[in-house]
Amino acid sequence: MKHCAGYSAVSRRLAQVCVLLLTLSSSPAQAEVALGASLPELLSYARQHNPALAAERAETEATYARAEAAGTLPDPSFQIELMDVTNSMRGGGTTILPGQVGETRYRIVQPLPAWGKRELDSRAAQTRAERAEATQAQTWLNLAAEIKTAWLRYYAADREQMLNDDALALLQALEDTTLTRYRLGLAPQQAVLRTQRETTGRRLASITIAQRRHAAQAALNALLSRPASSALALPLDPPALPRLQPYAGLLDIARATSPALAAEAHAVEVAQLERDRTRRDRYPDFSIGLTNNQPRGGDASWDLMLEMMIPLQQSARRAREREAAHLLDAADARRTAAMASLEGELGRAHAAYLAGRESLNLLMASLLPQATATRDAARNAFANNRVDFDTVLEAEEQLIATRMQILETEVDTRLALVELEKIVGELQ
């Protein structure tokens, strides 16, 4: 959908077509330069090259690898005990060689956590990994929203430059006409001076717009991890604005798909598992050991050992249980706060989008045709000497202002759509 109707910059459209053709036929290095024409290619490039997202992916993989090791038995220990190293019982010299002392004992000890602890450790680690994955998904949504916002700023500056160029061309044509009429005595000198003043103002505005365009280009390249001065293709028209579901429907989708809410829900589950794991410390841990006794000059024998940890430090254990309970309360409160924040952000973005879409339709359907008709009528009346130059200039300025307002309204509406997509996901 092309909201900025009336553009006369046909050459810009031809340039865009040429850029697309060059992109399809160029080498990979040249294709990189042609980024910027549309959002899908930018988002695809960012998925592969953004270092912050790569760091999130690596951390998520690390948490899944850690989860695989959680809940396994602790490593056993191996002991060698040398009895009577002085050989005072059997005669001989002092030595530390196994088999040369009074008795050598080889022992293997395996710690055994109390029942249920390993399972809780494994579940908690797996839930942490799932939370990291949800956090990674939210990071991508935030990055995608930043890229979309930066691209829209770039698009707005490009279209504003086109409108300003059109306005400058109109003013220059009016200036030529006014000078001709002034020389014939049909227009006052003030009309010529005002036209020149308006033309200079448009040239100054062009400098400001160019600065905004360069700033948007630098911001977009930074999000793509490219040098700030990297060239970008001319932005194409974005797709038509979609019709949205009612707020209640979008809220249901957001509750089911929001990575931020999923991350907070996983945080609550982790806190619950940690609380249950802390309560399991009321039960003792065990160790079993198997010992091989080899006396010097005697027969070997085997011993079996069972060791139990006695949980006597009740005050420390109760303090850890209180800590776990408070952490669970905090996680649950953060989940509630995240839900409230999501509902508020969704409501604001939804209202802004609907208002912007309605305003845009009204501007396109009513105000733009009215301003165009007024401008055309003023031109005809001026050509027939029925109105003065100020009337024509005011009509031209009103049409330019209407087009600028349409562009601003379109960009604001699309920015609201970006916020909705960050909360709900893709809506098109």
Disulfide bonds with the S-S distance in Angstrom:
none
